[in-house]
Amino acid sequence: MIRPPEYVLGIQPYVPGKPIEELERELGITDSVKLASNENPIGPSPASLKAIAGSLGDLNRYPDGAGYYLKKALSGKLGVAEEEIILGNGSNELLDIAAKTFMKDGDEAVMAVPSFVVYFMAVQGIGGRSVQVPLKDHTHDLGAMADAITPATKMLFIANPNNPTGTMNRKDEFDRMMERVPNDVLVVIDEAYYEYVSDPEYADSMKYLRSEKNVLILRTFSKIYGLAGLRLGYGIAKRELIADMNRLREPFNTNTVAQKAAIAALTDTDHVTRSRQVNEAGKDYLYRELRSMGVAFVPTEANFIFIPVEGSMALYEKLLKMGVIIRPMGPKAIRVTIGLPEENRRFIEALKAARG
């Protein structure tokens, strides 16, 4: 029987948050809440839903493989050329394309741990070596990551804000790190949650598009825009880098419905504002309740909260039985998405009951 290379066998399949339907089927309950996958609890923009409905009659046609109109909309919003944008089936696909494009077997990539596991998977999948640098105070240690760069390093991955901890890197530390990164290393800056950030000291990645440095900035429609089910992300980089990545991008990798929904979402600033407001109100409520319970947590700049706790798997199972789905992050932490007011209350009530 044919088997894949050893470096592929070393990859553990990604395990997503447990679906609501699966939990309710297993336990026979009908009122569960899912706070595991950092989804927008208010759903998509009404403008996106209207665009989705209007696109259904064209599903016999292949999508626009170049995503012309979506790139045009993003170009106007971001102030970059359309040739500096690449679309992906979620930003996950763009991580894979970047690794395949700019790395080969034996090359190194520097990344933090814990951070988004797909960085490791993308590098491991092409036979590369992941150099993992521990977080410092639950945050990317950018100085240590710069120290870890060697002549074999081709890529450096930074999640800002970081998943799963929700922490962010600020302008000054980010700029100091970028000064140390060689010009032949691609810095991948994953900004899936950047629309939720409120701190004015948040690092400005876009300014490096016009510098000697090589950056790939990744963003998504899955989070604040509420379109996770349509799988659509985008990358921003110099046009030469985008052209190289397009050599390996699959034809028609983003579908018609997703493209139309995303274009509409970009026009609905009220939906984005409301999404932020719901998140901030939920964050304030959860902070107060967790503090009143004496539960430590990591302050977040995203739409989830990282809670260090012993026995996280046992706690996860207890919450499941009460119809509350959160995400265990190894044996000593959980991550909970900030939901609607009632969902947040359900989590707090379940957590109190689980702690006895």
Secondary structure per residue as TSV (DSSP state, phi and psi in degrees):
chain	resnum	aa	ss	phi	psi
A	1	M	-	360.0	133.2
A	2	I	-	-69.9	141.5
A	3	R	-	-129.6	150.8
A	4	P	-	-74.8	168.9
A	5	P	-	-59.7	158.6
A	6	E	H	-58.4	-35.5
A	7	Y	H	-67.5	-26.1
A	8	V	H	-76.0	-40.2
A	9	L	H	-62.6	-21.6
A	10	G	T	-80.7	-1.8
A	11	I	-	-92.3	127.5
A	12	Q	-	-87.1	128.3
A	13	P	-	-55.3	142.4
A	14	Y	-	-65.5	132.5
A	15	V	-	-109.9	108.7
A	16	P	-	-74.8	170.6
A	17	G	-	-60.4	145.8
A	18	K	-	-63.1	127.8
A	19	P	-	-67.1	147.0
A	20	I	H	-56.7	-45.2
A	21	E	H	-59.9	-38.9
A	22	E	H	-67.3	-43.9
A	23	L	H	-62.6	-46.2
A	24	E	H	-66.0	-34.0
A	25	R	H	-67.3	-41.9
A	26	E	H	-69.8	-40.7
A	27	L	H	-103.8	-6.0
A	28	G	T	68.8	32.9
A	29	I	-	-111.7	162.3
A	30	T	S	-129.3	5.0
A	31	D	-	-130.8	38.4
A	32	S	-	-76.7	160.0
A	33	V	E	-126.6	140.1
A	34	K	E	-107.0	115.5
A	35	L	-	-127.7	46.8
A	36	A	S	-115.9	-22.1
A	37	S	S	-121.8	15.6
A	38	N	-	58.5	38.6
A	39	E	-	-85.4	157.9
A	40	N	-	-75.8	117.1
A	41	P	T	-71.9	-17.2
A	42	I	T	-89.6	-3.7
A	43	G	-	85.4	-171.3
A	44	P	S	-72.7	164.6
A	45	S	-	-63.6	142.1
A	46	P	H	-55.6	-34.2
A	47	A	H	-64.0	-38.2
A	48	S	H	-66.5	-42.0
A	49	L	H	-62.5	-38.4
A	50	K	H	-65.4	-42.2
A	51	A	H	-65.3	-37.5
A	52	I	H	-61.8	-48.2
A	53	A	H	-60.2	-38.3
A	54	G	H	-73.4	-14.7
A	55	S	H	-94.3	-8.9
A	56	L	G	-68.1	-25.0
A	57	G	G	-74.3	-8.4
A	58	D	G	-106.0	13.4
A	59	L	T	-73.8	-6.8
A	60	N	T	-79.3	-9.6
A	61	R	S	-101.8	146.4
A	62	Y	-	-65.5	150.7
A	63	P	-	-70.5	168.1
A	64	D	-	-69.3	105.9
A	65	G	T	-60.6	-28.9
A	66	A	T	-89.0	-12.2
A	67	G	-	60.1	43.0
A	68	Y	H	-54.1	-52.4
A	69	Y	H	-71.6	-34.1
A	70	L	H	-69.2	-42.3
A	71	K	H	-61.6	-38.3
A	72	K	H	-62.6	-43.1
A	73	A	H	-64.8	-43.0
A	74	L	H	-66.2	-39.2
A	75	S	H	-57.8	-46.0
A	76	G	H	-65.7	-36.8
A	77	K	H	-72.6	-39.4
A	78	L	H	-94.8	-16.3
A	79	G	T	73.2	33.6
A	80	V	S	-124.8	163.8
A	81	A	-	-73.5	151.6
A	82	E	G	-60.2	-30.5
A	83	E	G	-73.1	-6.7
A	84	E	G	-99.8	14.4
A	85	I	E	-125.7	137.9
A	86	I	E	-128.1	139.6
A	87	L	E	-100.6	147.8
A	88	G	E	-139.5	159.7
A	89	N	S	-75.7	75.5
A	90	G	H	79.0	158.9
A	91	S	H	-68.8	-17.7
A	92	N	H	-55.9	-44.3
A	93	E	H	-61.8	-36.5
A	94	L	H	-68.6	-30.5
A	95	L	H	-62.6	-44.0
A	96	D	H	-63.3	-45.9
A	97	I	H	-61.5	-42.4
A	98	A	H	-62.2	-45.4
A	99	A	H	-61.9	-43.6
A	100	K	H	-66.1	-32.2
A	101	T	H	-78.7	-41.3
A	102	F	H	-111.3	0.1
A	103	M	-	-128.1	160.9
A	104	K	-	-137.9	171.6
A	105	D	T	-50.0	124.8
A	106	G	T	97.1	-16.3
A	107	D	-	-70.4	161.6
A	108	E	E	-111.9	150.6
A	109	A	E	-134.4	135.6
A	110	V	E	-97.6	134.9
A	111	M	E	-151.7	162.2
A	112	A	E	-88.1	161.9
A	113	V	E	-143.9	127.6
A	114	P	S	-80.4	141.5
A	115	S	S	-150.3	-163.2
A	116	F	-	-67.9	119.8
A	117	V	H	-64.6	-20.9
A	118	V	H	-66.0	-23.9
A	119	Y	H	-59.2	-50.4
A	120	F	H	-60.0	-43.9
A	121	M	H	-63.9	-40.4
A	122	A	H	-64.4	-41.0
A	123	V	H	-72.2	-46.1
A	124	Q	H	-61.6	-33.4
A	125	G	T	-67.3	-17.6
A	126	I	T	-111.3	13.0
A	127	G	T	82.4	15.7
A	128	G	-	-81.5	173.6
A	129	R	E	-114.6	126.5
A	130	S	E	-91.9	122.9
A	131	V	E	-100.0	107.5
A	132	Q	E	-100.5	123.8
A	133	V	E	-108.4	122.1
A	134	P	E	-60.6	146.9
A	135	L	-	-64.9	157.2
A	136	K	B	-120.8	119.3
A	137	D	T	54.4	43.3
A	138	H	T	65.9	15.4
A	139	T	B	-128.3	149.8
A	140	H	-	-52.8	128.0
A	141	D	-	-91.1	87.1
A	142	L	H	-65.8	-32.2
A	143	G	H	-64.2	-45.2
A	144	A	H	-66.6	-33.5
A	145	M	H	-67.7	-39.8
A	146	A	H	-63.9	-38.5
A	147	D	H	-61.3	-30.0
A	148	A	T	-79.7	-8.3
A	149	I	-	-70.8	133.0
A	150	T	-	-127.5	175.3
A	151	P	T	-59.1	-19.8
A	152	A	T	-85.9	-6.5
A	153	T	E	-75.9	128.3
A	154	K	E	-113.0	-28.3
A	155	M	E	-140.2	153.7
A	156	L	E	-135.5	127.0
A	157	F	E	-107.0	130.4
A	158	I	E	-133.2	122.6
A	159	A	E	-96.8	118.4
A	160	N	S	-138.3	102.5
A	161	P	S	-66.3	157.2
A	162	N	-	-81.3	141.2
A	163	N	T	-110.8	115.4
A	164	P	T	-108.5	3.6
A	165	T	T	-89.8	-18.3
A	166	G	-	77.6	5.2
A	167	T	-	-84.3	162.5
A	168	M	-	-131.0	160.4
A	169	N	-	-103.2	138.8
A	170	R	B	-93.1	167.5
A	171	K	H	-55.1	-49.3
A	172	D	H	-64.3	-45.4
A	173	E	H	-69.8	-34.5
A	174	F	H	-66.6	-43.5
A	175	D	H	-63.8	-40.1
A	176	R	H	-62.3	-40.8
A	177	M	H	-64.8	-45.5
A	178	M	H	-62.2	-30.8
A	179	E	H	-61.3	-27.9
A	180	R	H	-93.9	-11.9
A	181	V	S	-80.2	125.8
A	182	P	-	-60.9	152.4
A	183	N	T	-70.1	-11.7
A	184	D	T	-100.1	13.2
A	185	V	S	-107.1	131.3
A	186	L	E	-86.8	121.9
A	187	V	E	-96.2	113.2
A	188	V	E	-95.3	116.8
A	189	I	E	-110.4	106.4
A	190	D	E	-89.3	108.0
A	191	E	-	-113.7	45.4
A	192	A	T	-57.6	-28.7
A	193	Y	T	-112.6	15.5
A	194	Y	G	-65.1	-27.0
A	195	E	G	-66.1	-19.0
A	196	Y	G	-86.6	-12.6
A	197	V	-	-69.4	134.8
A	198	S	-	-113.3	-15.3
A	199	D	-	-72.1	122.7
A	200	P	T	-67.0	-12.9
A	201	E	T	-89.5	7.9
A	202	Y	B	-55.4	136.1
A	203	A	-	-62.9	138.1
A	204	D	-	-94.6	98.1
A	205	S	-	-78.2	-29.4
A	206	M	G	-62.4	-27.3
A	207	K	G	-66.0	-20.0
A	208	Y	G	-79.9	-7.8
A	209	L	G	-62.1	-29.3
A	210	R	G	-103.0	15.6
A	211	S	S	-106.4	-177.9
A	212	E	S	-73.9	-16.2
A	213	K	S	-73.2	159.0
A	214	N	E	-111.1	113.4
A	215	V	E	-126.0	149.0
A	216	L	E	-125.9	112.6
A	217	I	E	-98.0	123.8
A	218	L	E	-109.6	132.7
A	219	R	E	-136.4	171.6
A	220	T	E	-146.2	156.5
A	221	F	S	-96.9	4.3
A	222	S	S	-79.4	-23.9
A	223	K	S	-98.6	-93.2
A	224	I	T	-65.3	-26.4
A	225	Y	T	-82.2	-9.4
A	226	G	-	70.2	30.1
A	227	L	-	-116.8	33.8
A	228	A	G	-57.1	-35.2
A	229	G	G	-70.0	-13.8
A	230	L	G	-98.7	-9.5
A	231	R	-	53.6	84.3
A	232	L	-	-147.1	123.6
A	233	G	E	-135.3	174.8
A	234	Y	E	-148.6	155.4
A	235	G	E	-121.9	149.6
A	236	I	E	-125.3	127.9
A	237	A	-	-162.1	174.7
A	238	K	-	-58.0	147.7
A	239	R	H	-61.3	-28.9
A	240	E	H	-66.8	-39.5
A	241	L	H	-68.3	-41.1
A	242	I	H	-63.3	-41.2
A	243	A	H	-61.3	-39.1
A	244	D	H	-66.3	-42.1
A	245	M	H	-65.9	-33.5
A	246	N	H	-66.1	-17.5
A	247	R	T	-63.3	-30.3
A	248	L	T	-109.9	-3.0
A	249	R	S	-71.4	132.3
A	250	E	-	-66.8	144.6
A	251	P	T	-61.7	142.8
A	252	F	T	56.3	41.4
A	253	N	-	-77.3	-14.2
A	254	T	S	-122.3	134.8
A	255	N	-	-87.0	164.7
A	256	T	H	-58.8	-46.7
A	257	V	H	-62.1	-44.4
A	258	A	H	-62.0	-44.4
A	259	Q	H	-62.0	-45.6
A	260	K	H	-65.1	-42.2
A	261	A	H	-63.5	-39.2
A	262	A	H	-67.8	-41.8
A	263	I	H	-57.6	-45.6
A	264	A	H	-64.7	-40.1
A	265	A	H	-60.5	-36.4
A	266	L	H	-65.2	-22.1
A	267	T	H	-87.4	-14.8
A	268	D	-	-98.0	79.5
A	269	T	H	-69.6	-27.2
A	270	D	H	-63.1	-38.9
A	271	H	H	-64.1	-41.6
A	272	V	H	-64.2	-43.9
A	273	T	H	-61.2	-45.3
A	274	R	H	-63.6	-39.8
A	275	S	H	-60.5	-41.5
A	276	R	H	-64.7	-43.4
A	277	Q	H	-62.8	-43.9
A	278	V	H	-61.3	-40.3
A	279	N	H	-66.7	-44.3
A	280	E	H	-65.4	-41.9
A	281	A	H	-64.5	-42.1
A	282	G	H	-65.0	-39.2
A	283	K	H	-61.6	-46.9
A	284	D	H	-59.7	-43.9
A	285	Y	H	-62.3	-48.1
A	286	L	H	-65.7	-39.3
A	287	Y	H	-57.1	-50.0
A	288	R	H	-60.1	-47.0
A	289	E	H	-67.6	-42.5
A	290	L	H	-64.3	-41.1
A	291	R	H	-63.3	-40.7
A	292	S	H	-65.9	-26.0
A	293	M	T	-88.3	-5.7
A	294	G	T	73.8	25.9
A	295	V	-	-96.5	121.1
A	296	A	-	-73.2	147.0
A	297	F	-	-151.0	166.4
A	298	V	B	-101.4	118.8
A	299	P	-	-55.3	140.7
A	300	T	-	-118.4	151.2
A	301	E	S	-111.7	14.5
A	302	A	S	-121.0	-156.6
A	303	N	S	-111.0	32.9
A	304	F	E	-151.4	164.0
A	305	I	E	-128.3	133.7
A	306	F	E	-95.5	124.8
A	307	I	E	-122.9	105.2
A	308	P	E	-66.7	128.7
A	309	V	-	-158.1	135.9
A	310	E	T	-71.9	149.0
A	311	G	T	67.2	40.0
A	312	S	H	-63.0	-35.9
A	313	M	H	-67.4	-39.9
A	314	A	H	-65.1	-41.0
A	315	L	H	-63.4	-43.4
A	316	Y	H	-56.0	-45.3
A	317	E	H	-65.9	-38.9
A	318	K	H	-63.3	-43.5
A	319	L	H	-65.9	-38.0
A	320	L	H	-56.7	-44.6
A	321	K	H	-66.2	-17.5
A	322	M	T	-98.2	8.0
A	323	G	T	81.8	20.9
A	324	V	E	-118.6	115.9
A	325	I	E	-99.5	115.4
A	326	I	-	-119.0	-172.2
A	327	R	E	-120.3	116.3
A	328	P	E	-72.9	137.8
A	329	M	-	-118.0	74.1
A	330	G	G	78.6	-169.8
A	331	P	G	-79.3	-7.8
A	332	K	G	-130.0	21.3
A	333	A	E	-163.4	156.0
A	334	I	E	-128.7	160.2
A	335	R	E	-126.4	130.3
A	336	V	E	-122.7	129.8
A	337	T	E	-72.8	143.0
A	338	I	-	-79.9	117.8
A	339	G	-	-108.3	-158.5
A	340	L	-	-71.5	161.3
A	341	P	H	-50.5	-46.0
A	342	E	H	-66.2	-37.1
A	343	E	H	-66.4	-41.2
A	344	N	H	-63.4	-40.9
A	345	R	H	-63.7	-40.9
A	346	R	H	-59.9	-41.1
A	347	F	H	-63.5	-47.1
A	348	I	H	-63.7	-42.7
A	349	E	H	-62.4	-42.0
A	350	A	H	-68.0	-39.2
A	351	L	H	-64.3	-42.1
A	352	K	H	-61.4	-43.8
A	353	A	H	-65.4	-39.5
A	354	A	H	-67.8	-31.7
A	355	R	H	-81.6	-10.5
A	356	G	-	74.8	360.0
